[in-house]
Amino acid sequence: MQWNFGDILDTIIPLMPEGHPALIHDERVITWQELDKRSNNLARNMLEHGAVYGDKVGFYMRNRPEYTETLAACFRARLAHVNVNYRYVADEVHYIFDNSDATVVVYGAEFRDNILQLMDRLPKVKLWIEVDGTEDKPAGVIGYETLTTNGNGENLGIERSGSDLLLLYTGGTTGMPKGVMWEHHNLREAQTLTLRALGDVPETYDELIDFLKSQGTGETFIPACPLMHGTGLFTAMNALMMGGTIVTLNAASLDPVELWETVERRKVNNMAIVGDAFAKPMLQELEKNPGKYNLESLGGMISSGVMWSMEIKQGLIKHIPQIILADSFGSSEAIGFGSSLTMKDMPVKTAEFKTNEYCKVFDENDVEIPWGSDKPGFIAFGGPVPLGYYKDEAKTAKTFKMIGNHRYSIPGDYCLVAEDGTLTLLGRGSVCINSAGEKIYPEEVEEALKLHDSVDDALVVGVADEKWGQAVTAVVTLVDGATLDEDELKAFTKSKLAAYKTPKHILTDGPPFRAPNGKADYKSVTAFAIEQLANRA
């Protein structure tokens, strides 16, 4: 029997203890029984307003219970989730809704102004749903609570399929966002492969039932990163589909004080973050206030998407000695390239993972590079992968390749794989710098820069240069009160890496270069660096 997330919910909800929370946000608690009724009502009402099997539903809101509740409704009604970056301006939001062919849009009232600009430009949308807001809704808009409370809450009684879709839009490093098409069964199988690295995981519906009967409920989980991105969404789905409780935070961006207070108050067991962009401010709060928070409940923390440095991991373990830090190497296009577990007295190098039998390495000509070679190549995942990019056959063919008689997902990450399966991530091939014939991977230089006491964060790009071909150029943000000493910082970097990897230029006061999910915006940093270096000339 193939996995379907709607069927999983129908399977596990009857096993949940009466009154056990499914969703928590500040003082608000939604029990599993309430989630059951509300999501069924929302699912049925979306269908009654014209949505049909396979239609796309745009999610335009921050982390909140309604995100997960609407996700459950989509699963149950066989509608496809479409994520929207809430930092986008109106035209960018329009692109996502239009490109995805969304027929339903669920949006937070704080984004009403953007929605009002778009309604006339999106004739395919049959239903506009506003979360919160005033009772005086714009014409043509229905209040979210109206749809979740109107009905008897019974299951829809429809037959679902493992091929039902979820769309995850990803910005990537070039071009417009692309909608990655995940079938339910393949996504759940890929998630299961990843979870195996952390311990036993149910692999059939019967095993899931046995798990919940023995455990009672799943973990209490905080997606500290946005649900609109893959790391937050997929990890929260993992927790929910195993009977867990999803706790969301109030702050529009990471607030370490709120995060740690919520962990203590709600006795959180696990959380998802995105590398050092989240972990560094979290650690800084613990360093400033040692012993302030009771974190005994917290057994795990998972990260994916960007570098999570060994030094920051060790700092967190100092304050939370029982914790297991799980660093997962994956992307929107593939889950399960590798994982790395760090715990007390068991340090792991930055960007080093243990891969599995589903992964191979290929060169630019799709020739396999055997494990143990000193030649880097593109990591390829040959396990359960997406169908491709929505309405983009050319990009699908470039990323999801048939090599031999097997289909692989090859998102473009460069790596080395040792004979024992130890994978060292070098960076995204599309941002690899070629300086005087030497290949330099930005993330390696970034991690060295961030070891300096004055550097809070860093991005490294290649800028066209007559002498070098591309000049390694760093843009850094400094810790409060620090000033940039370019020569000293270059010397420090040279002490950590080969001399040719040292930045030729180091700049500061650049644009914000990380999205809410912690991922780097190399495009805007490159534009800034080019402009600044032109002004220096």
Secondary structure, 3 states (H helix, E strand, C coil): CCCCHHHHHHHHHHHCCCCCEEEEECCEEEEHHHHHHHHHHHHHHHHHCCCCCCCEEEEECCCCHHHHHHHHHHHHHCCEEEECCCCCCHHHHHHHHHHHCEEEEEEEHHHHHHHHHHHHHCCCCCEEEEECCCCCCCCCEEEHHHHHHCCCCCCCCCCCCCCCEEEEEECCCCCCCEEEEEEHHHHHHHHHHHHHCCCCCCCCHHHHHHHHHHHCCCCEEEECCCCCCHHHHHHHHHHHCCCCEEEECCCCCCCHHHHHHHHHHHCCCEEEECHHHHHHHHHHHHHHCCCCCCCCCCCEEEEECCCCCHHHHHHHHHHCCCCEEEEEEEECCEEEEEEEEEECCECCCCCEEECCCCEEEECCCCCECCCCCCCCEEEEECCCCCCEECCCHHHHHHHEEEECCEEEECCCEEEEECCCCEEEEEEEHHHCEEECCEEECHHHHHHHHHCCCCEEEEEEEEEEECCCEEEEEEEEEECCCCCCCHHHHHHHHHHHCCHHHCCCEEECCCCCCECCCCCECHHHHHHHHHHHHHHHC
